Amino acid sequence: MLYDLRHSDLRVRWLATLLLATLGTSYLFGAWMVGLYAGFSPRKVAETYGASGEMMMAMQMPPDTTVVTERPVSMAEMGEEHHHVDRDLLVQDTHVHMPMYAVIAACLSVITLGLTAPRWAGLAIITLLFAAPWLDFAGMWLTKLVSPRFAIVTLAGGWAMALGYGIVAALATHQMWWRKP
Amino acid sequence: MKTVLLGAAAAVLLHITPTVVLVKREDAVNRLLPGADNFAARELHLSSADSKRLHDAVGWEPPDGVVTFYVGKHQDQAIGALVFMRVDCQHGPIELGIGFDPRGTVRGVEITKATVEMKPWIIEALRAGLTDAYRGLALDQAPAGAEKLKPRVGAMPGYMAELTDKGVMHAAAAYRLFYGRK
């Protein structure tokens, strides 16, 4: 054990608690945002990150000749935004989110290092913390470039992130404030 | 620890600020297709060859290969068409609505969305008359909003005008090359 969170200075435990509370709050809003813009079902995620949003099933490959279609739309439909993340936006999202995810995973890993847990469990938690963002973005890119079926990988990444945070927050809170020797 | 803190600070600084709506799409439609009460979405699914043609013309192609024009009509008479165009930059995306009259000249441009960071720059550019620069622009004319604005505004509003020029140029090229396709 590199350090013992249970017996650490009050200031360290307070810092870890506030960090976990702040990250937990941001995760709740993150889940809300996912619900607003991408959804929690594989179909919704595939529509958001797939080849061309609502048209993805019909047109994944460019046609041999340009195809023109025309359909009536209402004013409401024009105003309604189909939140679709195209390749350029996904490049930007990956660029700005991956470093932030890495920092969050590193912070939670530092807390993990101070937990009283078997070595293998610590390794597993740290792996989970870093695997989650990789799964998240790998799923988005695979959904876009390979097949909408990979939307499930993005969902797995999101749930893995929640699970990793949940395990660290629960163990840390319990060990810092309740489980005293 | 120092590296972690610096990394966190850099990540915060690099993070793109949230998107804000500057003009509701419905309002943009009313301004760019005045009098229209009947609408159709004209979707152009570009072939690889046409995507390349567009790219060769203006250095841009729709990432997912689809350009959607909204056609406005009143009593079966075409009022014009508009397209919503996104332009990305390191500060985030902006969304423009570009309206064309039936002859194909630009009727108007509305900046519908931007990020929180870009909003004040765009407002300054709009106050300096950015969108006036595009009214009546022919399809073969290069947009010159930035050129007109830059002597009168700061660097960042000038940059916003450059992005708007770019979006108008992309929309005009898509209209010129493909809008009339059957």
Interface residues (C-beta under 8 A of the other chain):
Chain A: A51 S52 G53 M55 M59 P62 P63 D64 T65 T66 V67 V68 T69 E70 R71 P72 V73 S74 M75 A76 E77 M78 G79 E81 H84 D86 R87 D88 L89 Q92 V96 P99 M100 A102 V103 A106 C107 V110
Chain B: V4 G7 A8 A10 A11 V12 L14 H15 I16 K24 R25 E26 V29 N38 F39 A40 A41 R42 E43 L44 H45 L46 S47 S48 D50 S51 P62 P63 D64 G65 V66 Y70 V71 R86 D88 G92 P93 F178 R181 K182
